[in-house]
Amino acid sequence: MAVLTPFQTLFAVPMTCDACAKDLSGALHKLPGITKVDANVQDQLVSIEGTAAPSAIVDAIQATGRDAILRGSGTSNSAAVSILETYHQRSDAEITPAGAPGESWVNQRLVRGLVRMVQVNPTETLVDLTVRGVPPGTYRATIREYGNLKDGASSAGPVWSAQSKDDGSLRGVLGTVEIGPNGYGNAFTNQAFQVWEVIGHALVVSRQDESGGEPLRNEEDTVVGVIARSAGVWDNDKTVCSCSGKTLWEERKDEVSKGML
């Protein structure tokens, strides 16, 4: 289903002059669905309106040689994000249980994808899914009944079934995404739920066949993350992390080194 409802996104982008802003605006206006671009050099912010996926906007910005950090999308309490990681462990690797004293299992997991959600009206939420570093094939994206990732995908429960869609399918079934030979794939779809309904649930992308009713396993081609609330446009004015003291871009550099998209 085509995305028809426009929404606003706000990105932090390094810019040094008006020429930078003009170059950036020109690149973004080439994207289908972009209706407005406002680049503020002084605040290093770019506000964008339209129907283009946030992931496509990031790609367009990075193609100009600049990085981009999503600072907010949609209105307050209308956006969410999920960082997808693999919980697969080689049989010869030592497994550290989640939450073990003195250990951080998060550092041992690998980021494989990112999901951004923005609710554009009372019945419609846009889901922007990007996955990379997994084997080629057709993957199924689903929201799960629980947000328990103690044992990765295997503890996230069945597909979220709060209420069936008009066609009888479960609301937690988001559709499929094709991963190409380079291990990269993305999808941008409309879904019939509100953001508040899915906060705290797990989101899984996997090639596993669940038709037999077997629970998911933490295989190499299965990635999972918890859906968490994220900032709306102008909700997030943080420039320095209060816990680490690092700037926005220092944090970004650290996260990219861990595989963040």
C-alpha positions as CSV (number, residue, x, y, z in Angstrom):
1,M,0.0,0.0,0.0
2,A,1.4,3.4,-1.0
3,V,2.1,5.9,1.7
4,L,-0.2,8.9,1.0
5,T,-0.4,10.8,4.2
6,P,2.5,13.4,4.6
7,F,4.3,13.8,7.9
8,Q,7.2,15.9,9.2
9,T,10.7,14.7,10.2
10,L,13.5,16.6,11.8
11,F,17.2,15.7,11.3
12,A,20.4,17.0,12.7
13,V,22.9,17.5,9.8
14,P,26.4,19.2,9.8
15,M,26.2,22.3,7.7
16,T,28.7,25.2,7.5
17,C,27.2,27.6,5.1
18,D,24.1,28.5,3.0
19,A,25.7,26.6,0.1
20,C,25.5,23.5,2.2
21,A,21.9,24.1,2.9
22,K,21.1,24.7,-0.7
23,D,23.0,21.5,-1.8
24,L,21.1,19.5,0.8
25,S,17.7,20.9,-0.1
26,G,18.3,20.2,-3.8
27,A,19.3,16.5,-3.0
28,L,16.2,16.0,-0.8
29,H,13.8,17.5,-3.3
30,K,14.8,14.8,-5.8
31,L,13.2,12.2,-3.6
32,P,9.6,11.3,-4.6
33,G,7.1,12.6,-2.1
34,I,9.1,15.5,-0.6
35,T,7.0,18.7,-0.5
36,K,9.1,21.0,1.8
37,V,12.7,21.2,3.1
38,D,13.8,23.8,5.6
39,A,17.5,23.7,6.3
40,N,18.7,25.9,9.3
41,V,22.5,26.3,9.2
42,Q,22.8,28.0,12.6
43,D,20.9,25.2,14.4
44,Q,22.3,22.4,12.2
45,L,18.8,21.1,11.7
46,V,16.8,20.1,8.6
47,S,13.0,20.0,8.7
48,I,11.3,17.9,6.0
49,E,7.7,17.3,5.1
50,G,6.4,14.7,2.7
51,T,5.7,11.0,2.3
52,A,9.3,9.7,1.8
53,A,10.6,7.1,4.2
54,P,13.0,8.4,6.9
55,S,15.5,5.8,5.8
56,A,15.4,7.2,2.2
57,I,15.9,10.7,3.6
58,V,19.0,9.5,5.5
59,D,20.4,7.8,2.4
60,A,19.9,11.0,0.4
61,I,21.6,13.2,3.0
62,Q,24.5,10.8,3.3
63,A,24.9,10.7,-0.5
64,T,25.9,14.4,-0.2
65,G,28.8,13.5,2.1
66,R,27.0,14.4,5.4
67,D,25.7,12.3,8.2
68,A,22.2,12.6,9.6
69,I,20.6,11.9,13.0
70,L,16.8,11.7,13.2
71,R,15.8,14.1,16.0
72,G,12.0,13.6,15.8
73,S,9.1,12.5,13.6
74,G,5.4,13.3,13.7
75,T,3.7,14.9,16.6
76,S,4.3,14.3,20.3
77,N,3.6,10.7,21.4
78,S,3.2,9.5,17.8
79,A,6.6,8.0,17.0
80,A,8.5,4.8,18.0
81,V,11.7,3.0,17.2
82,S,13.1,-0.5,17.4
83,I,16.8,-1.4,17.1
84,L,17.0,-4.9,15.7
85,E,19.8,-7.2,16.9
86,T,20.8,-10.8,16.5
87,Y,20.8,-13.0,19.5
88,H,22.3,-15.9,17.6
89,Q,25.4,-17.4,19.3
90,R,27.8,-19.9,17.6
91,S,27.8,-23.3,19.2
92,D,31.5,-22.8,20.2
93,A,30.9,-19.4,21.7
94,E,30.4,-18.7,25.4
95,I,26.9,-17.4,26.1
96,T,26.5,-14.7,28.6
97,P,22.9,-14.6,30.0
98,A,21.1,-11.2,29.7
99,G,21.5,-9.2,32.8
100,A,24.4,-11.2,34.3
101,P,26.2,-9.2,37.0
102,G,29.1,-7.3,35.6
103,E,28.3,-8.2,32.1
104,S,26.6,-6.4,29.2
105,W,25.1,-8.8,26.7
106,V,24.1,-5.8,24.6
107,N,27.7,-5.3,23.7
108,Q,28.0,-8.9,22.4
109,R,24.9,-8.6,20.2
110,L,25.1,-7.2,16.7
111,V,22.8,-4.5,15.3
112,R,21.2,-5.7,12.1
113,G,18.4,-3.3,11.5
114,L,16.3,-0.3,12.5
115,V,12.6,0.2,12.5
116,R,11.0,3.7,12.7
117,M,7.3,4.3,13.2
118,V,5.2,7.4,12.9
119,Q,1.5,7.7,13.5
120,V,-0.1,10.0,10.9
121,N,-3.7,9.7,11.9
122,P,-5.9,7.9,14.5
123,T,-6.0,4.7,12.4
124,E,-2.7,4.7,10.5
125,T,1.0,4.3,11.4
126,L,3.8,4.3,8.9
127,V,6.5,1.6,9.5
128,D,10.0,2.2,7.9
129,L,12.1,-1.0,8.2
130,T,15.7,-1.4,7.2
131,V,17.7,-4.6,7.7
132,R,21.3,-5.3,6.7
133,G,24.0,-8.0,7.3
134,V,21.7,-11.0,7.0
135,P,21.5,-13.8,4.4
136,P,19.5,-13.0,1.2
137,G,15.9,-14.1,1.0
138,T,12.3,-13.2,1.9
139,Y,11.9,-12.2,5.5
140,R,8.7,-11.8,7.5
141,A,8.3,-8.9,9.9
142,T,6.0,-9.3,12.9
143,I,5.2,-7.7,16.1
144,R,5.1,-10.2,19.0
145,E,2.9,-10.6,22.0
146,Y,5.6,-9.9,24.5
147,G,8.5,-7.6,24.9
148,N,10.6,-10.2,26.8
149,L,14.0,-10.6,25.1
150,K,15.7,-12.5,27.9
151,D,16.1,-15.3,25.5
152,G,16.0,-13.2,22.3
153,A,13.3,-14.0,19.8
154,S,12.4,-17.3,21.5
155,S,11.0,-15.5,24.5
156,A,9.0,-12.8,22.6
157,G,6.0,-15.0,22.3
158,P,3.5,-15.5,19.3
159,V,2.5,-12.9,16.8
160,W,0.6,-10.0,18.4
161,S,-3.1,-10.8,17.8
162,A,-4.9,-7.9,19.7
163,Q,-7.5,-7.8,16.9
164,S,-7.7,-9.1,13.4
165,K,-7.4,-6.9,10.3
166,D,-10.2,-6.6,7.9
167,D,-8.8,-9.4,5.8
168,G,-8.7,-11.7,8.9
169,S,-4.9,-11.6,9.3
170,L,-3.3,-10.8,12.6
171,R,-2.5,-7.1,13.3
172,G,1.1,-8.1,14.3
173,V,1.9,-9.2,10.7
174,L,3.7,-6.3,9.0
175,G,4.4,-8.0,5.7
176,T,7.6,-9.1,4.1
177,V,11.0,-7.6,3.2
178,E,13.3,-8.8,0.4
179,I,17.0,-9.0,1.4
180,G,19.3,-8.8,-1.6
181,P,22.6,-10.5,-2.3
182,N,24.4,-7.6,-0.5
183,G,22.5,-8.5,2.7
184,Y,20.4,-5.3,2.6
185,G,16.7,-4.7,2.4
186,N,14.0,-2.2,3.4
187,A,10.2,-1.8,3.4
188,F,7.9,1.2,4.0
189,T,4.3,0.4,4.7
190,N,1.0,1.6,6.3
191,Q,-0.2,-0.4,9.3
192,A,-3.6,-0.2,11.0
193,F,-2.6,0.5,14.6
194,Q,-1.7,3.4,16.9
195,V,1.8,3.7,18.2
196,W,0.7,3.4,21.9
197,E,-0.7,0.0,21.2
198,V,2.7,-1.5,20.2
199,I,5.1,0.2,22.7
200,G,6.9,-2.4,24.7
201,H,6.2,-5.3,22.3
202,A,9.0,-7.0,20.5
203,L,9.5,-6.8,16.7
204,V,11.0,-9.7,14.8
205,V,12.3,-10.1,11.3
206,S,13.0,-13.7,10.3
207,R,12.9,-16.2,7.5
208,Q,11.7,-18.9,9.8
209,D,8.5,-20.7,9.0
210,E,6.0,-20.5,11.9
211,S,3.1,-22.2,10.1
212,G,3.7,-25.3,12.3
213,G,3.3,-23.4,15.5
214,E,6.8,-23.8,16.6
215,P,8.4,-20.9,18.6
216,L,11.1,-18.8,17.0
217,R,14.7,-19.7,17.4
218,N,17.7,-17.4,17.6
219,E,19.1,-18.2,14.2
220,E,21.5,-16.2,12.2
221,D,18.7,-14.9,10.0
222,T,16.5,-13.7,12.9
223,V,16.7,-10.2,14.4
224,V,14.6,-8.8,17.1
225,G,14.2,-5.6,19.2
226,V,11.7,-4.0,21.6
227,I,9.5,-1.1,20.3
228,A,10.2,2.0,22.3
229,R,8.7,5.5,22.2
230,S,10.8,8.1,20.4
231,A,10.6,11.9,20.1
232,G,8.2,13.8,17.9
233,V,9.4,16.8,15.9
234,W,10.8,19.5,18.2
235,D,10.4,17.2,21.3
236,N,14.1,16.4,21.5
237,D,16.5,19.3,22.0
238,K,19.3,17.3,23.6
239,T,22.8,18.1,22.3
240,V,24.9,16.5,25.1
241,C,24.1,13.1,26.7
242,S,23.5,13.6,30.4
243,C,24.8,10.2,31.4
244,S,28.0,10.1,29.3
245,G,28.7,13.8,28.7
246,K,29.3,13.0,25.0
247,T,27.9,15.3,22.3
248,L,25.2,14.2,19.9
249,W,27.8,13.4,17.2
250,E,30.2,11.6,19.5
251,E,27.3,9.3,20.5
252,R,26.5,8.8,16.9
253,K,30.0,7.8,16.1
254,D,30.0,5.2,18.9
255,E,26.7,3.7,17.8
256,V,27.8,3.5,14.2
257,S,30.9,1.5,15.3
258,K,28.5,-1.0,16.8
259,G,26.6,-1.4,13.6
260,M,23.9,1.2,14.0
261,L,22.3,2.4,10.7
